[in-house]
Amino acid sequence: MNLLDRAVKMVAKLDEPEDQNYVKKHALEQAKAHGVGVREAATRVFSNASGSYCSNISLAVENSSWNDEKQLQDMYLSRKSFAFDGDAPGAGMTEKRKVFEMALSTAEATFQNLDSSEISLTDVSHYFDSDPTNLVQNLRKDGKKPNAYVADTTTANAQVRTLAETVRLDARTKLLNPKWYEGMMSTGYEMNLLDRAVKMVAKLDEPEDQNYVKKHALEQAKAHGVGVREAATRVFSNASGSYCSNISLAVENSSWNDEKQLQDMYLSRKSFAFDGDAPGAGMTEKRKVFEMALSTAEATFQNLDSSEISLTDVSHYFDSDPTNLVQNLRKDGKKPNAYVADTTTANAQVRTLAETVRLDARTKLLNPKWYEGMMSTGYEVFMKLRRGLLIQLGGVQLLAKLIIGCMKKPTRLSFQMRIC
């Protein structure tokens, strides 16, 4: 991202006529109008603050917690105006709302890419959440609405369509297709199918020592005075339209007091159940049942969902990991085994969390060729590595156990101390 920022700024400085170089043209105009340098006015690479995600517009719309479009646009600008800065490698992302507004005010088009073959534009809210089309229209002096495009690069036959065409395609193939929506309503989609499957297992005529789903469901139903099918609920997530537990944000911003506060945050955000007994009713908060289910877990499991990023590259693996929470909910205080699967290649592997962290450390974080290459390109290496080591791994003690054991040379220890 910092390399891309530097490339855009180099284009803005090229010795070319302004009518052939619109980056330069707009940067010069905006620098003059707003009293900033040309290189700053040429900033074009923005995102959320480190560790943050989405604009929260979808949540506001879904919960009707907004008054007018300006409020939604202010929300977008305040969340998405953090710039990558190739002129200050290692300094992290900086809020540059004025520059962000300047850049948007001259946009002729908006563009998004469908990033999964399993979900489409209307399956999740984050495409809507990230779309700045209406915002750009309101920022433009002429009030012209930019062209909105969506790319589908999930197959070899890549397609770029307008937003309207993409919505119509979704509507024809799914939302207005009787076979699709009748099938969805009859099955409750795959999560509700999974919920129904688990509850069927809990009702099987089998000895409890051979069916732990049944054993735990019966015990929990008796202990908490609920039905067996409710006690057998095992498929939980965020509320519809919500994302993550927000633990990574709390840790990174030091906005927490003790581990119990983080665990309460996880439970309050992740305790919404899919219910195969009520297809189409939406997700319902069932925190008590969620805690019951976690209290008997012997293992936790996550899957690496991209070949481009690893466990320590982003915070959402840490954010979603319930290992410490399970340990505190278990009566015996036993820490569950934590596993991570890497199915991004044909050679699928399942490793323990510790093994996965050590693998990341050896191949990247403690690899001089990797981190020296990162620093030479101007990437935000210091913030990235510090967050990857301290936040992702959950503290200095775990850092010492998992990382120092991997070190082969004293120079790497000095690098580690310098980064942290």
N, C-alpha and C positions, 0 to 999 in steps of 0.2 A: 504493500500500500504506500509506503514511503517512497519506494522507487517510482511508482506511478505518479505520485505527487511531484517528484522532481522532474519527471518527464514532461508533465503538463506545464510546469513553470519554465522549462527550457523552450517549449514551443512558444510560450508567451513572449520570449526574448528574441525570437528569430528575426533576422533582417528580411522581413517580407511585408508586402503591402497589407493593410488592415482588411481590405476587401477579400483577401485570400487566406486570412488567418483570423478567424473569429475569436479564438481564445485570446490572442493578442489584442484584438479590437475591444472586446468586452473588459479585459483586465485593465487596459489603459483608461477606458471610460469610467470604470468603477473606482479605480485608484484616484482619478481626478475628482469624481463626484463625492467620494467619502473620505478623502484625505488619508489614504493608506498607500503603502508601497505597492508597486506593480506585482512583485512576487506574492505578496499576501493577497492581493486582489485576484490573483490567478489560482488560488486554492480551490480545488474541485473535488477532493476526496474526503467525504464526511461519513460519519456513522454515529452509533451510540457511544457513550462513555465506556471505557474499558470495564468489562464485567456486566454491562447492562444489555438489554435486549428489547427490541420493538419500540413503538411509539406510544403504546397503551391506548391508542384511539379505538381499537376494536373493543377493548374492555369498557371504555366510556360509552360507546354506542350501545353495546349489548346491555349494559346496566342502566341505560338512560341517564347517566350522570354527566350530562352536558347541556348547555343552554343554547349555544349558537355555533355556527361553523367556525367563527373566529377563535373560540375557545379550543376547538379541536386542532386548529392550525397552530395556535400557540403551544399546544401540547407537543405536536410534531416537531416544531422548531426547537423547543427546549430539550427534547430528547435526542434529536438527530443532528445537532449542529457541532459535533466534536470532530475536529479535523486531524487527519494524519499530516505530519509536517516533515518533509524530507530535508528541510533546512536545519532541523533540530533533532537528529537521530538520538534515540534513547530518552527523549524528554517526555514521551507519552503523548496522549491525545489532549488537545486543548480546545475549550469551547470558543467558537468563532461564529456566533450567531449572525452578526452583521454581515460577515463575508458570505456565510451560507445563504442568507436572504438575497444578497447581490447576485450570487451565482444562479439561484433559482429564477430570479426575475427576468433572465434572458433566455431561459430554456425553451426550446422549440418542441421537444419531445421528452417523454418519460419512458422508461424501459425496465421490465422485470423478466427474470428467467425462472421457468418452472424447474425446481431443483430435485424433483423426485418423480419417478414413474408410477409411484404408488398413490400419490395424492394429486389432485388437480386444483385449479384456481378456486373452486367453490367448496373444496373439502375442508380447508382450514382458513383461519382469519388473518394469517400474517401477510398474505399478499395484499389484502385490503389495508391492513395496518401500515404497510410500508409504501403505499402508493401516494405520491405527492402531486398528482395531476391537478386536483382542484386548488391546492395550495399555490402551485405555479401560476395558475390562471389569475388568482387574486393578487399575486405579487407583480405580475407583468403590468406595465404601464398601459398597454393597449387592451388589457383584459381578455386577450386571446387564449383560448383553451389549447394547451399543447396536445400534439398527437400522442396517444398512449399505446405502447406496444408490449407484447408478451412473447417471449421466445420459449419454444419447447425443444430442448436439446437432449431429451432423455432417450432418444433413439437415433439411429444413424441417419434417419430422414428428418433432419432438423428443420423446424418451421418457425418463422416469425410472423405473428398475426397482430392485428390491432386488438386492443382490450375488448372492444365490442364483439369482434369475431370469436375471440376465445371464450367469452361468456356464452355466446350463442352456441358454440360447439359443445360446451359443457351442458347446456340446457337440453340440446337435442339428444345427446348420447346418454345423459343421466337423468337430470331433473325432470324432463318431459318424456322420458322413456318409461312406459308402464311396466315393462319387464324388470327394469332396474329398480324403480321405487317400490313396486309390489314385493320384489325379492328382498329388498332392504327391510321393509316393514315386517315381512314374515320371519326373517332371521334375526333382526335386531343388529345387523352388521357383525363383524368378526369378534369384537370385544364382548358383545352380548352373547354371541355363540359360545365364546370361551367361558363366560360366567355360567351359562346354562350347563356346559359340560362339567365344570367343577362341582356344581350342585348335584348333578346326576351321580357323580362319583361318591359324594357324601351320603347318598341314599342307597348305595349298593348293598346287597346282602352279603357282606364279607366280615370276617373278624376284624376288630379294630386294630390289632397288632399287624395286620396286613394292609390297612387302609388308613393312613394317618390324616388324610383330609377328613374322613368320617370321624375318626377318633377326636381330633381337635374341634370339629364342628359340634359334636355332641357335648364335649366338655364345656365349650364356650357358651353354647346355648343354655346349658344348665346353670352355669355360673352367672350369667348376665341376664337371664330371663327373656331370651329372644328365641325365635324359631330356628330350627336346624338349618333351613335354607338361607336365612339371613346370616347366621353364624358362619356359613360356608362361603360367604362372599370373599373373593380373592382378587378381583380385578379393579384396581384403583388408579386414579390419575388426578390431574388438576381439574378444576371446574371448566366447563366448556369455554373456549376462548382464552383461557389463562395458560401460563407457561412457567415452568420452573418453580422451585421452592423459595427463591430469593435469599437462600443462605449464603451463596457466594457473594452477593452484594453486601450483605450484613458483615461478613468477615472482611472483605476488602476495604470497606469503609469504616471498620472498627465500630459499627453501630450495634453492638451486642454486649451483654453483661456476663452471661454464663451459658454453659452448654444447654441447659434446660430451655433457655429462650430460643436457641436455634432449633431445638427439637420441637418445641411448640409451633414454630414457624413452619417446619416441614409438615407436621401433622395437620395443621390448619389449611395448608395449600394442597396437600396430596391425598386427602381422605375422601375424594368424591368417587363414588362407585358406579361402574356399569352394572345395569340390572337387567338380566335376561328375562326376568319375570314381568317386566313392565317395558316392553319394546316401544321406543318412541317417546318415552316419558322424560328422557334426558338424564343427566347424571345427578345423583343425590348425595349430599354429604352424610357419611356414615363413619364418623371419627372413632366411635367406640368399637365398632366392628373392625376397623382398620388397625387399631391398637391391638385388639385381640389376635388378629392374624399375624401381625409382626412379632407378637410376644412368644410365638412358638417356632419362629424361623431358625433354621440351622445354617442357612447360607444366603448370601446376597449375590446378585448377578447383574452385570451390565454388558452391553454389546457396543463395540466400537463401530460407529455408523458411517464412517467415511475413511477412505484411503488417503485423504489429503490432510487430515488433522489427527493427532494422537491424544492420548489421555491427558498430557500436560499442556496441550496447546490451547484448550478452552476450559472454561469453568463449569460447564453444565454436567460433566461426569461427577465432579465433586459435589455439585449442587444436588444431584439426584441420588447420591449414595446414602442408604439408610443404615449402614453397618453399625455405627456407634449408637444410633437410636434403637436398633434391635437389641443390642447388648443391654441398654438401660431398661428396656421393657421386659426382657426375660427375667423370670423369677430367680434363676440361678446366676444371673449376671454374666453368662458365658458369651464371649464375642463370637459371632457367626463367621464362618469362612467366607471370604469375599473373592469373587471370581470376575474376570473380564474376558469376554470372547472377542477375537479378531476374526471376523468372517469376510473381510474386505478382499481376500484373495481365495483362490481355489484351495490353498493349503490352510484351511481354517484351524485356528488354535484357541484353546481355552487355558488361560493362565490365572494364577492367583493375582490379586491386586498388587501385592509386593513384587511379584515377578514382572508384572507389566510396568510398574514404576522403574524398576531396575533396568529393564530393557530400554525404556525411554531415556533414562539417565545415561546409559552407556552409549547409545547411538546418537544422542543429540545434546542433552544438557551438559554432559561432561566430555564431549567430543570436541577437541580444539578446532578441528577443521570446520565443524558445524558452527560453533559460537563465534569464531573469528570471522567466518564468512558472513554471518548475520551482522556483526558489528561493522564490517567493511562496506556493507550495502546501505547502511544508514537505517536499518530496521530498528524498531523500538525494543531493542534487545533487553535492556536492563529491566524495564517494567515487565516485559513478557517472562523473562526467566525468574524474576523475583516472585511474580504471581504464580508461575508454574510450579516453583519449588515450595514456597511457603503456604500459599492458599490451597493449591491443588492437593498437596500432600498433607495438609491439615496440621502443620505446626513444626516447630524446630526439633522436638524429640523424634518424631517420625522421620523428619528429614535426616537426622543423624543416623538413625537405624538403617534407612533404606538407601541413602546416597553415599555416606562415607564408606560403607562396606564395599561399594563399587569402585572406589577410587584406587588407581594404580600408581599415580605419581603425585609427589608433594605439590607440584605446580597447579594441579587441578584443585587441591584443597584451598590454595591461596586465591584461585579464581572464584571458588564457591563462596569464600568469606567476603570477597570484594563485591560480588553480586548481591549478597544478602545484607 
